[in-house]
Amino acid sequence: MANKLYWIWLTMVFGAGNPRVWELLRECEDVKDAYDRVLNGKYSLTSGEKLLFAGASLEKAEEIVHFCEKENIFIFTYDDEKYPSLLKSIFNPPVVLFVAGNEDVFESELSITVVGTRNSSDYGLNAALKISTELAKSGFTLISGFAMGVDSVVHRAALSQDGCTIAVLGCGIDVVYPKANSDIREMIMKKGAFVTEFLPGTPPLGKNFPIRNRILSGLSLGVFVVEAPYGSGALITADLAIEQGRDVFCLPPHDIFSSAYQGVVKYLRDGAVPVFGHLDIVYEYYTTFSHKLSSLKPEMEYISADDSSLFSKKSAKRKDSFKSTELEKPAETVDISYDGLSELQIKIVDFLRNGAKHIDEIGTECSLDMAQLLTEITDLEISGIIKSLPGKLYSL
């Protein structure tokens, strides 16, 4: 309890998102030492921090704790074991998080942030809805900012699939903003959570939203920018994602000359992954997180191996590159029961008896498009019949 009060007190003094709090903490043994140094005038504060210091007290921090307990709001301090591990790795992580909803929501390893402008086009909103829906079906936790426009569509898409979603706020955890999204607030708290570093009661001031954007990107593996003109807050989130070493995905614009997509065009030119469907995001994480992905058959399918000469050429090249590896050693002695396996799964298993194969080779050999292949491979992995290897290889 005592440590929690010190962390909240530091937020009162330095304000949310102020990196100077970490300059102090790096000089101190622990959070209590940081509190003592500031309280006793042993750490130099700026004029703005001095004003905040004058209104801060442990008594007020205790009032916040009691308020949160009464309202079923969780408080995660930086030294708390429930503090999101992904967020700990970023520059200037929040010292305190206030969470309403499912406190275990941050344990999901498979999360993606989807952002875009509040004034999105019909094309952008439709793409955000369809792609977010499929990502939720695939097992992703969808993170967004609870604003109108793209954010609202993302949260609603996740809820429509009984999926998990996290709303990162630019105000206090107890402040309902925007009012237009109040109808899904309770639903989000049941299937996900609201999170903010701002103290309870903090209004949704414009300056708060750029501060909170580092949390949007920091909580996820990557950021998908749907639509963003220059100056959009979504671009701030994308910049922060790059700084944090996260992946950046962008929806290709329906009009390359439209000002609404100028920010997206910039990132696509700089190497962001273009997203033509949810599988462009799924493929980036399949090898590492195949055990987390749903085995539901995606509605949107890509070109099958039979219909794509480009796919076939790529597979042929990969076949040649793997022929001389140790992984090609036959696995004839592996004893596997075919009970409960589909014809397609039996075909995959038989093919892998000759040794490890690249996912493209399996698709070509078994005449499966990538969507079908991912579904069958996931089922076989869950059953413990096959395993994934580095480089998108699979073996028995």
Legacy VTK file of the C-alpha trace (Angstrom):
# vtk DataFile Version 3.0
C-alpha trace
ASCII
DATASET POLYDATA
POINTS 396 float
0.000 0.000 0.000
2.738 2.484 0.977
4.636 2.063 -2.294
1.424 2.581 -4.273
0.908 5.921 -2.534
4.438 7.058 -3.407
3.944 6.181 -7.095
0.655 8.106 -7.234
2.262 11.036 -5.421
5.026 11.155 -8.039
2.362 11.321 -10.760
0.779 14.246 -8.908
4.092 16.104 -8.755
5.482 15.421 -12.227
2.246 14.999 -14.147
1.352 12.146 -16.494
3.918 11.338 -19.157
6.714 13.519 -17.789
10.026 11.699 -18.494
11.749 13.664 -15.728
10.245 11.301 -13.179
12.546 8.590 -14.550
15.581 10.862 -14.286
14.784 11.067 -10.588
14.064 7.359 -10.145
17.352 6.382 -11.801
19.177 8.321 -9.082
17.235 6.686 -6.245
17.307 3.344 -4.481
13.529 2.920 -4.693
10.289 4.882 -4.980
10.326 5.768 -1.253
13.782 7.285 -1.676
12.472 9.321 -4.642
9.593 10.592 -2.521
11.941 11.593 0.314
14.320 13.451 -2.003
11.613 15.560 -3.596
9.819 16.180 -0.304
13.039 17.369 1.358
14.075 19.606 -1.533
16.983 17.397 -2.622
15.793 17.224 -6.238
15.409 20.355 -8.341
11.881 20.853 -9.713
10.797 23.042 -12.605
8.408 25.926 -11.947
5.488 23.869 -13.248
6.435 20.896 -11.092
6.687 23.148 -8.041
3.075 24.218 -8.553
1.984 20.610 -8.738
4.149 19.734 -5.727
2.329 22.342 -3.658
-0.970 20.549 -4.204
0.314 16.992 -3.786
0.130 14.905 -0.619
0.061 11.296 0.487
-3.397 11.968 1.929
-4.690 12.845 -1.548
-2.982 9.774 -2.948
-4.743 7.686 -0.313
-8.083 9.235 -1.297
-7.446 8.135 -4.874
-6.696 4.580 -3.728
-9.912 4.430 -1.689
-11.918 5.853 -4.594
-10.513 3.226 -6.954
-11.237 0.424 -4.492
-14.833 1.610 -4.198
-15.270 1.848 -7.980
-13.516 -1.479 -8.757
-10.663 0.288 -10.508
-7.288 -1.444 -10.452
-4.053 0.471 -9.868
-0.921 -1.003 -11.444
2.301 0.705 -10.419
5.550 0.180 -12.324
6.809 -2.307 -9.722
3.545 -4.297 -9.752
3.722 -7.826 -11.187
0.548 -7.148 -13.177
2.058 -4.118 -14.919
2.092 -4.910 -18.695
5.487 -6.339 -19.637
5.423 -4.869 -23.166
4.898 -1.395 -21.741
7.874 -1.731 -19.399
10.218 -1.923 -22.381
9.390 1.514 -23.830
11.027 4.867 -23.183
9.218 6.774 -20.436
6.664 4.143 -19.385
3.795 5.352 -17.161
4.644 5.084 -13.465
0.989 4.306 -12.668
-1.848 2.781 -14.676
-5.520 2.928 -13.740
-7.492 0.012 -15.170
-11.241 -0.607 -15.308
-12.469 -3.989 -16.498
-10.584 -7.260 -16.795
-7.294 -6.879 -14.922
-5.794 -9.893 -16.725
-6.335 -8.455 -20.208
-2.672 -7.452 -20.552
-1.534 -11.069 -20.282
-2.499 -11.627 -23.923
0.707 -11.736 -25.973
-1.093 -11.262 -29.284
-2.184 -7.631 -29.474
-2.414 -5.069 -32.257
-3.209 -1.363 -32.073
-5.500 0.040 -34.759
-5.709 3.809 -35.165
-7.018 6.363 -37.621
-8.644 9.730 -37.968
-11.906 10.693 -36.263
-13.210 11.946 -39.625
-12.519 8.847 -41.676
-13.909 8.165 -45.139
-16.437 5.396 -45.757
-13.618 3.405 -47.360
-11.450 3.743 -44.254
-14.277 2.864 -41.855
-15.328 -0.136 -43.933
-11.742 -1.430 -44.142
-11.234 -0.887 -40.405
-14.427 -2.813 -39.654
-13.706 -5.783 -41.913
-10.026 -6.167 -41.036
-10.570 -5.627 -37.301
-13.396 -8.171 -37.298
-11.163 -10.802 -38.873
-8.270 -9.990 -36.533
-10.588 -10.434 -33.559
-11.734 -13.774 -35.000
-8.107 -14.810 -35.366
-7.432 -14.219 -31.673
-5.901 -10.738 -31.580
-6.587 -8.340 -28.737
-7.518 -5.061 -30.452
-6.263 -1.828 -28.899
-7.483 1.649 -29.794
-8.201 5.060 -28.312
-12.009 5.016 -27.772
-12.451 8.112 -29.952
-15.099 8.484 -32.632
-14.338 7.308 -36.149
-11.849 4.479 -36.628
-11.305 3.866 -32.891
-15.000 3.302 -32.288
-15.248 0.899 -35.223
-12.279 -1.130 -33.931
-13.717 -1.603 -30.439
-17.155 -2.507 -31.811
-15.642 -4.991 -34.283
-13.871 -6.815 -31.454
-17.029 -6.915 -29.342
-19.072 -8.243 -32.283
-16.838 -11.342 -32.316
-16.843 -11.723 -28.522
-13.189 -10.693 -28.726
-10.971 -8.764 -26.374
-10.358 -5.021 -26.731
-8.438 -2.382 -24.758
-9.352 1.310 -24.792
-6.512 3.703 -23.924
-7.918 6.970 -22.577
-6.672 10.551 -22.645
-8.615 11.392 -19.483
-9.340 9.997 -16.038
-10.568 6.414 -15.794
-13.874 7.646 -14.356
-14.537 10.210 -17.092
-16.924 9.044 -19.823
-15.605 10.503 -23.079
-16.803 10.635 -25.763
-20.438 10.309 -24.671
-21.349 8.779 -28.038
-19.395 5.628 -27.109
-20.968 5.245 -23.658
-23.195 2.420 -24.971
-20.228 0.048 -25.292
-18.412 1.033 -22.106
-19.831 -1.798 -19.999
-19.291 -4.314 -22.786
-15.629 -3.334 -23.073
-15.115 -3.738 -19.336
-16.524 -7.268 -19.517
-14.400 -8.408 -22.460
-11.403 -6.117 -22.072
-10.438 -2.986 -20.220
-10.030 0.773 -20.126
-6.576 2.017 -19.177
-5.062 5.429 -18.506
-2.165 7.022 -16.669
-4.165 10.165 -15.890
-5.449 10.596 -12.357
-9.193 10.075 -11.749
-11.209 13.143 -12.597
-8.779 14.394 -15.262
-10.783 15.983 -18.129
-10.109 15.032 -21.786
-7.872 17.989 -22.585
-6.344 18.166 -26.060
-2.799 18.015 -24.698
-3.493 14.650 -23.055
-3.965 12.639 -26.227
-0.440 12.913 -27.691
0.832 11.932 -24.213
-1.293 8.785 -24.081
-0.326 7.686 -27.623
2.922 6.073 -26.422
0.739 3.701 -24.382
-1.327 2.834 -27.460
1.777 1.694 -29.317
3.607 0.377 -26.268
0.916 -2.138 -25.327
0.992 -3.927 -28.691
3.211 -5.828 -31.101
2.435 -3.388 -33.877
0.319 -0.435 -35.007
-2.072 -0.549 -37.957
-2.777 2.946 -39.342
-6.033 2.934 -41.283
-6.325 6.522 -42.479
-4.396 9.608 -41.437
-3.764 13.056 -42.931
-0.691 15.060 -41.965
-0.989 16.248 -38.370
-3.193 13.335 -37.308
-2.695 11.858 -33.852
-2.527 8.447 -35.533
0.801 9.471 -37.039
2.147 10.345 -33.599
1.276 6.806 -32.553
3.026 5.403 -35.638
6.173 7.457 -34.939
6.199 6.208 -31.358
5.758 2.635 -32.580
8.883 2.995 -34.720
10.833 4.414 -31.760
9.642 1.521 -29.596
10.642 -1.100 -32.159
7.057 -2.053 -32.995
5.790 -3.031 -36.444
3.892 -0.464 -38.513
1.108 -1.473 -40.917
-0.844 0.854 -43.217
-3.999 0.589 -45.282
-3.198 1.525 -48.910
-5.186 4.651 -49.838
-8.158 4.427 -52.178
-6.977 7.742 -53.650
-3.242 8.440 -53.609
-3.903 12.147 -54.122
-6.335 12.503 -51.222
-5.030 14.630 -48.327
-6.751 12.213 -45.939
-4.073 9.607 -46.752
-0.921 11.692 -47.056
0.386 10.487 -43.702
-0.200 6.860 -44.653
1.572 7.292 -47.993
4.657 8.556 -46.157
4.903 5.412 -44.025
4.271 3.104 -46.962
7.138 4.781 -48.804
9.341 4.314 -45.761
8.691 0.577 -45.543
5.490 0.083 -43.547
3.689 -3.185 -44.308
0.717 -2.566 -46.661
-2.464 -4.237 -45.431
-4.801 -5.552 -48.129
-6.496 -7.882 -45.652
-6.106 -9.143 -42.096
-3.778 -11.949 -43.194
-1.066 -9.402 -43.964
-0.950 -8.805 -40.217
-1.530 -12.437 -39.202
1.421 -13.648 -41.306
3.811 -11.304 -39.493
3.170 -13.109 -36.205
2.161 -16.594 -37.234
5.499 -18.302 -36.651
5.916 -16.913 -33.143
2.287 -16.931 -32.012
0.695 -19.811 -33.910
-0.419 -21.309 -30.598
-2.395 -18.133 -29.876
-4.140 -17.827 -33.231
-7.655 -19.136 -33.627
-8.223 -22.134 -35.888
-11.378 -20.524 -37.298
-11.311 -20.424 -41.089
-10.824 -16.789 -42.166
-13.529 -15.421 -44.444
-11.052 -13.556 -46.594
-8.741 -15.790 -48.585
-5.684 -15.032 -50.653
-4.742 -16.390 -54.058
-4.314 -20.141 -54.003
-1.044 -21.788 -54.933
-2.618 -23.303 -58.051
-3.624 -19.918 -59.451
-0.470 -17.965 -58.781
2.618 -18.430 -60.924
4.427 -15.940 -58.688
3.621 -18.054 -55.634
4.809 -21.188 -57.420
8.113 -19.596 -58.452
8.688 -18.430 -54.905
8.010 -21.925 -53.600
10.331 -23.493 -56.136
13.158 -21.206 -55.083
12.592 -22.056 -51.462
12.520 -25.777 -52.245
15.956 -25.493 -53.796
17.322 -23.535 -50.861
16.215 -26.161 -48.326
17.263 -29.325 -50.161
20.717 -29.506 -48.678
19.808 -28.747 -45.054
19.815 -31.152 -42.153
16.112 -30.526 -41.765
15.467 -32.562 -44.921
16.321 -35.824 -43.189
13.362 -38.253 -43.496
11.100 -38.706 -40.494
9.677 -42.112 -41.482
10.078 -43.540 -37.989
7.679 -41.045 -36.404
4.627 -42.970 -35.158
1.494 -40.842 -35.627
-2.125 -41.896 -35.332
-4.409 -40.627 -38.079
-7.473 -40.912 -35.840
-9.519 -37.740 -35.963
-7.474 -36.147 -38.758
-9.094 -34.749 -41.878
-7.959 -35.811 -45.347
-6.075 -32.536 -45.755
-4.313 -32.970 -42.407
-3.310 -36.530 -43.322
-1.881 -35.205 -46.592
0.178 -32.583 -44.699
1.475 -35.188 -42.219
2.467 -37.578 -45.007
4.338 -34.787 -46.786
6.244 -33.888 -43.602
7.415 -37.498 -43.186
10.104 -36.600 -45.739
11.484 -33.931 -43.406
10.816 -30.320 -42.439
9.181 -28.185 -45.106
8.597 -24.488 -45.647
4.986 -23.321 -45.347
4.949 -22.382 -49.054
6.070 -25.884 -50.009
3.321 -27.451 -47.932
0.718 -25.223 -49.563
1.935 -26.081 -53.066
2.204 -29.830 -52.413
-1.220 -30.075 -50.778
-2.963 -27.629 -53.156
-4.083 -25.383 -50.314
-4.427 -21.620 -50.282
-2.756 -19.871 -47.369
-5.967 -19.353 -45.385
-6.819 -23.068 -45.463
-3.233 -24.021 -44.786
-2.985 -21.841 -41.668
-6.183 -23.379 -40.324
-5.010 -26.977 -40.828
-1.493 -26.322 -39.527
-2.837 -24.612 -36.411
-5.059 -27.623 -35.642
-2.123 -30.007 -36.107
0.094 -27.883 -33.845
-2.533 -27.741 -31.124
-2.827 -31.541 -31.360
0.930 -31.836 -30.904
1.413 -33.629 -34.218
3.595 -31.022 -35.919
5.792 -28.203 -34.652
6.969 -24.899 -36.063
10.661 -24.166 -36.655
12.499 -20.909 -37.389
12.039 -19.543 -40.888
8.398 -20.676 -41.290
9.431 -24.351 -41.439
7.322 -27.180 -40.050
8.164 -30.746 -39.059
6.520 -33.710 -37.324
LINES 1 397
396 0 1 2 3 4 5 6 7 8 9 10 11 12 13 14 15 16 17 18 19 20 21 22 23 24 25 26 27 28 29 30 31 32 33 34 35 36 37 38 39 40 41 42 43 44 45 46 47 48 49 50 51 52 53 54 55 56 57 58 59 60 61 62 63 64 65 66 67 68 69 70 71 72 73 74 75 76 77 78 79 80 81 82 83 84 85 86 87 88 89 90 91 92 93 94 95 96 97 98 99 100 101 102 103 104 105 106 107 108 109 110 111 112 113 114 115 116 117 118 119 120 121 122 123 124 125 126 127 128 129 130 131 132 133 134 135 136 137 138 139 140 141 142 143 144 145 146 147 148 149 150 151 152 153 154 155 156 157 158 159 160 161 162 163 164 165 166 167 168 169 170 171 172 173 174 175 176 177 178 179 180 181 182 183 184 185 186 187 188 189 190 191 192 193 194 195 196 197 198 199 200 201 202 203 204 205 206 207 208 209 210 211 212 213 214 215 216 217 218 219 220 221 222 223 224 225 226 227 228 229 230 231 232 233 234 235 236 237 238 239 240 241 242 243 244 245 246 247 248 249 250 251 252 253 254 255 256 257 258 259 260 261 262 263 264 265 266 267 268 269 270 271 272 273 274 275 276 277 278 279 280 281 282 283 284 285 286 287 288 289 290 291 292 293 294 295 296 297 298 299 300 301 302 303 304 305 306 307 308 309 310 311 312 313 314 315 316 317 318 319 320 321 322 323 324 325 326 327 328 329 330 331 332 333 334 335 336 337 338 339 340 341 342 343 344 345 346 347 348 349 350 351 352 353 354 355 356 357 358 359 360 361 362 363 364 365 366 367 368 369 370 371 372 373 374 375 376 377 378 379 380 381 382 383 384 385 386 387 388 389 390 391 392 393 394 395
